[in-house]
Structures are given as C-alpha cells and as structure tokens.
Amino acid sequence: MRKDSDQIKELWGLYLADQATLEQVDTLFALLEDDNEEEVHLNAIAAAFDGLPSDSQVTDPVIIRSHLEAIIISNGELAASAGLIPKRRRNIFTIAHIWWAAAILILAAGAAFWLFSTNAPVSVNKMVSAADIAPGRQGAILTLADGTQVMLDSLHDGEVARQQGANAVVKNGQLRYEPGTVSGNGTSYNAVATPRGRQFDLVLPDGSRVWLNAASSIRYPTAFTGAERKVEITGEAYFEVAKMPGKVFRVSAGKVMEIEVLGTHFNVNAYPDEQTIRTTLLEGSVKIAIPGAGRESIRLAPGQQARMLQQAQPQNIEVSNEPHPESVIAWKDGFISLDGASFGEVMRQLERWYDIEVVYQGKMPAIRFRGELSRDVSLAGLLKGLEEAGVKFRMEEGRRLVVLP
C-alpha cells in the first residue's frame, strides 16, 4: 500500500465526490488508522473540497454534521467523525481537528455508514430526507415529598427545595442533598424521572452517585435513617455506591429483581419493554435475588451479568460472563453501544433517546450492528444508513418512524 500524501489526497477526492469504489474506501479508512497522518488527511480534505464544483456546496449545518457522523469502519474499530468515535481508538482525531474538518466538509456527497446485516456490510452514499430530530440531552423531573414537581433541565446552581431529612440543591447541573433544616417525623421520599430524550445524574443523601438513562426513574428517601438503604428504579441506571459499613444498599429493579450491595459499581437495565432484566457488575460484589421467592441469592463477580426474563414463570436468574462490560455502560459515557444488537434492540434505544415512536408495517429487518455511536448523532445521520442497508421507512408527523415491508 502506497502511503503518501498524493494517494491520500486522491482517495479523499474520489470519496468526497462520491466516486470511490468500495476497495478505495477501505484503503482510505485503513490509512486513517495511522495517527501520524492526521494533518495530511485534513489538508487532503481541504484540497478535495476546493476541487468540487460550486453546485455541490450545501450550507445546511444538519447535512454538514450528518456527513461527519456517518463515517464508520465495518470492523467497528474506527470512526473519524464528530459523532462516531471508535471504542479503542478515540484519539485518532482530536475534537479541535474534527470541528475544523466540519467547517471544510460542507457538501452533500458520499458519507459512508457501515453496518452489519445477515449478509455483508453495506455502505451508504446518499442523504435521506427526514425530519431533523435532535438527540437527547441532560434533564429530568424531580418530584418532592409533597408532590411538587421541579424541572431540572436548565436550573441554575442553588437550593431547589427545603424538606424533611435533606435539602435538594443543584451544583454544576447535578442534583445533590445536604442536611435538612426542616424537622419532622416519618420518612419522606423524592423521585427523579427522565422522560424520553433526557438523561441525568444525581448524588443520593448517602453520597452514592446514580446515572439515569432516558425513560428511567429512581425513588429514594431524603435521608437513610434505618438499617438499610433502599431505592427503587425503573428503566436503566448505573450506580457507584458509597460504602457505609453495616448499612446495606438495596435496589429494587422493576419490582422483580432485588440487588444487595455493600459498595460497588454496577449497571441495571430494567426497562418494561425489554424481555430481560440485566444487572452487570463492574467493581465489587452484589447479590441478586427474586423478591419473595424464598431462594438463596446469587453472588456476582466483576465482569458477570445476571439475567432474568420478566414474563417467565417460574422466574429464574441466569449468570453469564460479560466480555465487554464497558459496552454496557457506554450510554453513561455518551455513546450507544451497537455490539451484537439486533435491529429491534437498537430501535428501542433510539425511541428513548430521540423521543420518537418506531412502528413496523412488515417484518423486522434482520440486521445486527457493531461498533459504538455517539449519543450526539442526529437522527438524520442514522436514517441514511438504514436506507442503504435495505430498510424502507418514512417519517410521519408526531415523531413517528414507520418501518416499511
């Protein structure tokens, strides 16, 4: 392979003009893996852009972003774009380089989005006409003990509410609790819920930190005064539990799985529209049990995942090794993990994050994905890949994506 600036310039010219063959695209992306060639690639993009006819320029920033979002390698290891960043090689282009390239790449030709179907990878080389739907963002709804609801999307730092047990405050966009000034008897509870298109993190009264994925909720006391610390969740949450010797931490997940914690990092996925509840341990130790089942609990080791079918009778917990636990918590770090995910699984993630509704007029496409996708990617960038992978669809009013037969 001839690795010089002339070859890189030639390949970028063909690629951006939508004239590159699949072999040439593979060669170009292979060259992108050389960290020492960043400047050569960026200069080649600029030169290729200068050589394009004037009628190829597009000023719509959505299209600019979509092109950069749509460069991904079929082996799942490389994505040189503002939105698609590789799992193991996220240092290929710096953020400054990415946005400098974005300023150059204002054309409507040839972004390539690779995904896996039941046969071979498919590349995409055209835009999809679809409503511009922005990705989700930080935000949640706090429900106080008296039923008052507070929107946490854009609150400035400061006290949110004074209440029994602890005062709710916002610091740097994060909800925290400080010792309360209001006295009283009994236990009061707060709840934080993320609608579709929102995610949020908070620090509980005991110092434990919780991240909530979209369409999730957590209910907890404003002060942990008893012999245990118990919270209830729906949806998906990642926990970093503060150690308190002699005071166990318990999580009720979807009211069908109970997790006992002594101090650890773990992820719980308990969405009601998923067939399986999954608890994945990253650090420490947890015990998993079925409430009221009268059975011994199952202990997990780091890297293991407990799974339970929600509708199965009788209910049983299965334990398996999770070879890539970091993929499970990719959502917390700003990514959508696609590794081995079916079409339906990915669509349910998109429904929650983009606040859309996906309906099917025929059979669900037999497509499996690989790689990792930034949660900042616009919906338009995703729909491009679906179309060229053979998926037919239309966008309807009411944020409704109809998958056609």
MOUR-V857651 format. One record per pair of residues at least 6 apart in sequence whose ideal C-beta (glycine too) atoms are under 7 Angstrom apart, sorted by the first residue. I is the first residue (numbers start at 0). GAP is how many residues later the second one is. Records with the same first field share a line. If there is no record, write none. Layout:
BEGIN
I = GAP / GAP
END
This chain:
BEGIN
0 = 26
2 = 28
4 = 35 / 39
7 = 23 / 29 / 32 / 33 / 36
8 = 35 / 38 / 39
10 = 9 / 13 / 16 / 17
11 = 16 / 32 / 33 / 36
12 = 35 / 38
13 = 6 / 10
14 = 10 / 13 / 95
15 = 32 / 33 / 36 / 91 / 93 / 94
16 = 35 / 92
17 = 91 / 92 / 107
21 = 101
24 = 87 / 98
28 = 44 / 49
30 = 6
31 = 9 / 46 / 48 / 60
32 = 45
34 = 57
37 = 55 / 59
41 = 55 / 58 / 59
44 = 56 / 59 / 60
45 = 58
48 = 55 / 56 / 58
51 = 55
55 = 51 / 52 / 53
56 = 49 / 50
57 = 48 / 49 / 50
58 = 47
61 = 70 / 316 / 318
62 = 45 / 64
63 = 38 / 41 / 42
64 = 17 / 37 / 313
65 = 45 / 61 / 312 / 314 / 315 / 318
66 = 38 / 44
67 = 13 / 14 / 15 / 30 / 33 / 34 / 37
68 = 12 / 13 / 14 / 15 / 308 / 309 / 312
69 = 11 / 41 / 42 / 43 / 54 / 311 / 314 / 315
70 = 8 / 9 / 10 / 13 / 40 / 41
71 = 7 / 12 / 41 / 42 / 299
72 = 6 / 41
73 = 40 / 47
75 = 294 / 295
76 = 9 / 11 / 12
77 = 8 / 11 / 14
78 = 6 / 7 / 292
79 = 12 / 13
81 = 16 / 17 / 20
82 = 291 / 293 / 294 / 298
83 = 289 / 290 / 293
84 = 287 / 289
85 = 6
86 = 285
107 = 19
109 = 15
110 = 13 / 273
111 = 11 / 12 / 13
112 = 11 / 271 / 272
113 = 7 / 9
114 = 6 / 7 / 252 / 254 / 270 / 274
115 = 252 / 253 / 254
116 = 249 / 250 / 272
117 = 248
121 = 266 / 267
122 = 265
123 = 260 / 261 / 263 / 264
126 = 257
127 = 252 / 255 / 256 / 259
129 = 249 / 250 / 253 / 265
130 = 264
131 = 246 / 248
132 = 221 / 223 / 246 / 266
133 = 244
134 = 218 / 219 / 240 / 241 / 242 / 243
135 = 61 / 62 / 63 / 78 / 217 / 218 / 239
136 = 61
137 = 35 / 61 / 62
138 = 13 / 14 / 59 / 61
139 = 12 / 52 / 53 / 54 / 58 / 60 / 72
140 = 8 / 10 / 11 / 52
141 = 7 / 8 / 10 / 18 / 26 / 33 / 48 / 50
142 = 6 / 47 / 48
143 = 6 / 17 / 19 / 46
144 = 18 / 19 / 43 / 44 / 45 / 77
149 = 10 / 11
151 = 18 / 23 / 48
154 = 15
156 = 13 / 14 / 15
157 = 11 / 12
158 = 8 / 10
159 = 8 / 9 / 10
160 = 6 / 7
161 = 18 / 19 / 20
162 = 17 / 19 / 25 / 59
163 = 16 / 18 / 20 / 24 / 58
164 = 15 / 23 / 40 / 56 / 57 / 58
165 = 11 / 12 / 13 / 14 / 39 / 56 / 57
166 = 10 / 11 / 13 / 14
167 = 7 / 9 / 22
168 = 7 / 9
173 = 27 / 28 / 29
174 = 17 / 27
175 = 27
176 = 26 / 27 / 28 / 45
179 = 42
186 = 34 / 38
187 = 33 / 34
188 = 30 / 31 / 32 / 33
189 = 30 / 32
190 = 26 / 27 / 28
191 = 8 / 10 / 20 / 25 / 26
192 = 24
193 = 6 / 18 / 20 / 21 / 22
194 = 20
195 = 18 / 19 / 156 / 159
196 = 17 / 156 / 157 / 158
197 = 16
198 = 13 / 14 / 15
199 = 12
200 = 8 / 9 / 10 / 11
201 = 8
202 = 6
203 = 6 / 16
204 = 17 / 18 / 19
205 = 18 / 23 / 36 / 38
206 = 35
207 = 31 / 32 / 33 / 34 / 41
208 = 31
209 = 8 / 27 / 29
210 = 26 / 27 / 121
211 = 6 / 23 / 25
212 = 22 / 23 / 24 / 118
213 = 138 / 139
214 = 20 / 137
215 = 17 / 18 / 19 / 20 / 21
216 = 16 / 17 / 18
217 = 13 / 15 / 19
218 = 12 / 13
219 = 11
226 = 20
227 = 19 / 20 / 22
228 = 18 / 20 / 21
229 = 20 / 22
230 = 20
231 = 20
232 = 18 / 20 / 35 / 37
233 = 20 / 36 / 38
234 = 35 / 36
235 = 32 / 33 / 35
236 = 31
237 = 29 / 91 / 94
238 = 26 / 27
239 = 25
240 = 8 / 20 / 22 / 23
242 = 20
247 = 12 / 13 / 14
248 = 12
249 = 8 / 9 / 10
250 = 8 / 10 / 17
251 = 6
252 = 6 / 15 / 17 / 24 / 26
253 = 16 / 18 / 23
255 = 21 / 34 / 54 / 59
256 = 13 / 20 / 22 / 31 / 33 / 51
257 = 31 / 33
258 = 9 / 20 / 27 / 29
259 = 26 / 27 / 37
260 = 25
261 = 23
262 = 21
263 = 17 / 19 / 20 / 21 / 22
264 = 17 / 18 / 19
265 = 13 / 14 / 15 / 16 / 20
266 = 13 / 61 / 62
267 = 11
268 = 8 / 9
269 = 7
272 = 75
274 = 34 / 35
275 = 31 / 32 / 33 / 34
276 = 31 / 33
277 = 27 / 29
278 = 7 / 9 / 26 / 27
279 = 25 / 42 / 45 / 48
280 = 19 / 20 / 21 / 23
281 = 20 / 43
282 = 19
284 = 14 / 15
285 = 14
286 = 10 / 11 / 12
287 = 9 / 10 / 12 / 18 / 29
288 = 6 / 8
289 = 25 / 27
297 = 8 / 19 / 21
299 = 6 / 19
302 = 18 / 19 / 22
303 = 15 / 17 / 18
304 = 15 / 17
305 = 11 / 13
306 = 11 / 13
307 = 7 / 8 / 9
321 = 6
323 = 15
326 = 10 / 12
329 = 6 / 7 / 42
333 = 40 / 41
334 = 37 / 38 / 39 / 40
335 = 13 / 37 / 39
336 = 35
337 = 8 / 31 / 32 / 33 / 34 / 35
338 = 31
339 = 28
340 = 27 / 28
341 = 26
342 = 21 / 22 / 24
343 = 20
345 = 23
346 = 11
349 = 6 / 8
350 = 6 / 7
352 = 22
353 = 25
354 = 44
355 = 43 / 45
356 = 42 / 43 / 44
357 = 43 / 45
358 = 41 / 43
359 = 43
360 = 41 / 42 / 43 / 44
361 = 42 / 43
362 = 42
364 = 26
366 = 22
385 = 7
390 = 12
391 = 12
392 = 8 / 9 / 10 / 11
393 = 8 / 10
394 = 6
395 = 6
END
